[in-house]
């Protein structure tokens, strides 16, 4: 996995993501599965690739005023490489905010329901899915923002996590915006993808994003646009808010022909009044 990641131009990919943010100039950015790869003797601590640091460094180079508002690294897994050292992967969810946006009541929490994977080589691995939440204020208007990545590989955990969101961080008196890779949608593509989405819409959340699909390439080297045939990444609001415009990003490639991710990103401009 580590060697494959290195072969897929991670620095170039993170530069493209920063470029997308810089062009959109959104007030809030939700990022999911943001990875740090480290090597060395156990515990591996020599950072080889820090995706968040690469993104923020590129934003700084582009003179784009963003700061990190929340980070939650849930996955933390380490194992031996053939070269003799260990490789360690930590991964989680991040929220960036543009300067001028006030942030308060920030917290990041692991879901109670987690996929646990027993392995022979490195023992039990807990995937560590989580969410960030905060109140965001601009021009006197405050909204509650939740950023998350629901479990991709276990439908029961995914549904449990959606229900945890509804019962917890999505309970706010302020207008609420949920962003994230929900691995769910109103029409699938798998039947088990529907219930987590339904749990959110039943709680009053409305999709507030383009109807153009953004999922999924079959790997970051895939160039077939027809593979974007459904949605798993959502921007949802409660109550329903006015969508001014929305579009997808992520079809560009590095010089090596690599996309920034296997999903496209989604940008929404939403009108909110106090």
C-alpha positions in Angstrom: 0.0 0.0 0.0 2.8 2.4 0.9 4.7 1.8 -2.3 1.5 2.1 -4.4 0.7 5.4 -2.7 4.2 6.7 -3.4 3.8 5.8 -7.1 0.7 7.8 -7.4 2.2 11.3 -7.0 0.8 12.2 -3.6 2.5 15.7 -3.6 1.0 16.4 -7.0 -2.4 15.2 -5.9 -2.5 17.4 -2.7 -1.4 20.3 -4.9 -4.5 19.8 -7.1 -6.7 19.7 -4.0 -5.3 22.9 -2.7 -5.8 24.5 -6.1 -9.4 23.4 -6.1 -9.9 25.1 -2.7 -8.1 28.2 -3.9 -10.3 28.6 -6.9 -13.5 28.0 -5.0 -12.6 30.3 -2.1 -15.2 28.6 0.1 -15.6 29.7 3.7 -15.6 26.1 5.0 -13.8 23.1 3.6 -14.6 19.5 4.8 -11.9 16.9 4.0 -12.2 13.2 4.7 -9.6 10.4 5.0 -6.7 12.8 5.2 -3.7 10.6 5.6 -0.2 10.8 7.2 2.3 8.1 6.3 5.3 7.5 8.5 8.2 5.0 8.5 10.9 3.8 10.8 11.3 1.4 13.7 8.1 0.8 15.8 6.5 3.1 16.6 7.2 4.6 13.1 7.6 8.3 13.5 9.5 9.6 10.5 6.9 11.4 8.5 7.1 10.5 4.8 3.9 12.2 3.5 1.6 14.4 5.5 -1.4 15.2 3.3 -2.8 18.0 5.4 0.6 19.7 5.6 1.0 19.4 1.8 -2.4 21.0 1.3 -1.9 23.9 3.7 1.6 24.6 2.4 0.3 24.9 -1.1 -2.6 27.2 0.0 0.0 29.4 1.8 2.1 29.5 -1.4 -1.0 30.6 -3.3 -1.7 33.3 -0.7 -5.0 31.7 0.3 -5.8 32.5 3.9 -7.0 29.2 5.4 -6.5 27.8 8.8 -7.1 24.3 10.3 -10.2 24.5 12.5 -10.5 20.8 13.4 -8.6 17.5 13.0 -9.5 14.0 14.1 -7.3 11.1 13.1 -9.3 8.0 13.9 -7.4 5.3 12.0 -3.9 4.4 13.3 -2.4 1.2 11.9 1.2 0.1 11.7 2.9 -2.9 10.2 6.3 -4.2 8.9 7.6 -3.6 5.4 9.8 -6.0 3.4 12.6 -3.4 3.7 12.8 -4.0 7.4 11.1 -0.8 8.8 7.5 -0.3 9.8 5.1 1.8 7.9 2.3 3.6 9.8 -0.9 5.1 8.5 -3.0 7.6 10.4 -6.1 9.0 8.7 -9.1 11.1 9.6 -11.3 14.1 9.0 -10.3 17.8 8.8 -12.1 21.1 8.5 -10.4 24.2 7.1 -11.9 27.7 7.4 -11.1 30.9 5.5 -9.8 33.9 7.4 -12.6 36.1 8.5 -14.8 33.2 9.6 -15.2 32.9 13.3 -15.3 29.4 14.8 -16.5 28.3 18.2 -17.7 25.2 20.0 -15.3 22.9 18.1 -15.1 19.2 18.9 -14.2 16.0 17.1 -15.4 12.6 18.2 -15.1 9.0 17.3 -18.3 7.2 16.5 -19.4 4.6 19.1 -20.1 2.2 16.3 -16.9 1.1 14.6 -15.9 -1.6 12.1 -13.3 -3.8 13.8 -11.1 -6.0 11.6 -9.1 -9.0 13.0 -5.9 -9.7 11.2 -3.2 -12.3 11.6 -0.3 -10.0 10.7 -0.9 -6.9 12.9 -3.7 -7.8 15.3 -7.1 -6.1 15.6 -7.6 -3.0 13.6 -10.4 -0.5 14.5 -11.2 1.7 11.5 -11.8 4.8 13.7 -14.5 6.7 11.8 -15.2 10.1 13.3 -16.9 13.5 12.9 -15.9 17.2 13.4 -18.5 19.7 14.5 -18.4 23.5 15.2 -20.3 26.7 15.0 -19.2 29.0 12.1 -20.0 32.7 12.0 -19.7 35.2 9.2 -21.3 38.6 8.8 -23.3 38.0 11.9 -24.9 34.7 10.8 -24.0 31.5 12.6 -24.4 28.0 11.3 -23.5 24.6 12.7 -21.2 22.5 10.6 -20.6 18.8 10.8 -17.9 17.0 8.7 -17.7 13.2 8.6 -16.9 10.0 6.7 -19.3 7.2 7.3 -18.1 3.6 7.2 -17.5 2.3 3.7 -17.2 -1.4 4.3 -19.9 -2.3 6.8 -23.6 -1.3 6.1 -24.6 -1.9 9.8 -21.9 0.4 11.1 -22.7 3.0 8.4 -26.4 3.1 9.4 -25.5 3.2 13.1 -23.1 6.1 12.5 -25.8 8.0 10.6 -28.2 7.5 13.5 -25.5 8.7 15.9 -25.2 11.9 13.8 -28.9 12.5 14.0 -29.0 11.9 17.7 -25.9 14.0 18.6 -23.9 16.5 16.5 -26.8 17.3 14.1 -28.9 18.5 17.1 -28.4 22.2 16.9 -30.6 25.3 17.3 -28.7 26.9 14.4 -29.1 26.1 10.7 -27.0 23.0 10.2 -24.8 22.0 7.3 -23.6 18.4 7.0 -20.7 17.7 4.7 -18.9 14.4 4.1 -18.4 11.2 2.3 -21.5 9.4 3.5 -21.2 6.3 1.3 -24.9 6.6 1.0 -27.6 8.0 -1.3 -31.3 8.0 -2.1 -30.9 5.4 -4.9 -27.9 3.3 -3.9 -26.0 2.1 -6.0 -26.4 -0.7 -3.5 -29.6 -1.3 -1.5 -27.7 -1.0 1.8 -26.6 2.5 0.8 -30.1 3.9 1.1 -31.0 3.5 4.8 -28.2 5.9 6.1 -29.3 8.6 3.7 -32.9 8.0 4.6 -32.1 8.4 8.3 -30.7 11.9 7.5 -33.6 13.0 5.3 -36.1 11.7 7.9 -34.4 13.9 10.4 -35.1 16.9 8.1 -31.9 17.2 6.1 -32.1 18.2 2.5 -29.5 17.6 -0.3 -27.9 21.0 -1.2 -25.6 20.1 -4.0 -25.4 19.7 -7.8 -27.2 16.8 -9.4 -24.1 16.1 -11.4 -22.5 12.9 -10.1 -19.0 12.9 -8.5 -18.3 9.3 -7.8 -16.2 7.3 -8.5 -13.1 6.7 -10.5 -11.8 3.2 -10.1 -8.5 4.4 -8.6 -6.7 7.7 -9.0 -5.2 6.7 -12.4 -8.7 6.0 -13.9 -9.6 8.5 -16.7 -13.0 7.1 -17.7 -15.6 9.8 -17.0 -18.5 7.3 -17.2 -17.3 5.8 -13.9 -18.8 8.9 -12.2 -22.3 7.4 -12.1 -23.6 8.0 -8.6 -23.1 10.1 -5.4 -21.7 9.2 -2.0 -20.5 12.7 -1.1 -23.1 15.1 0.2 -23.7 18.6 1.4 -27.0 18.6 3.3 -28.8 21.3 5.2 -31.5 21.7 7.8 -33.6 23.6 7.3 -33.6 23.7 3.5 -31.4 26.6 2.4 -31.1 28.4 -0.9 -28.6 26.8 -3.2 -27.1 29.6 -5.3 -24.8 27.3 -7.4 -23.0 24.0 -7.1 -20.5 22.1 -9.1 -18.0 19.2 -9.0 -14.2 19.3 -9.2 -11.6 16.6 -9.5 -11.3 15.7 -13.1 -7.9 17.4 -13.5 -4.7 15.4 -13.3 -1.1 15.9 -12.3 1.7 15.9 -14.8 1.9 12.1 -14.2 -1.7 11.7 -15.2 -3.0 11.1 -11.6 -6.3 12.5 -10.3 -6.4 14.2 -6.9 -8.7 11.4 -5.7 -11.0 8.6 -6.8 -14.0 10.8 -5.9 -14.6 14.3 -7.2 -15.1 17.1 -4.8 -18.4 19.0 -4.4 -18.7 22.8 -4.0 -21.9 24.5 -3.0 -22.6 28.2 -2.6 -25.5 28.5 -0.1 -27.5 31.6 0.8 -28.0 31.9 4.6 -29.8 34.8 6.2 -29.9 35.7 9.9 
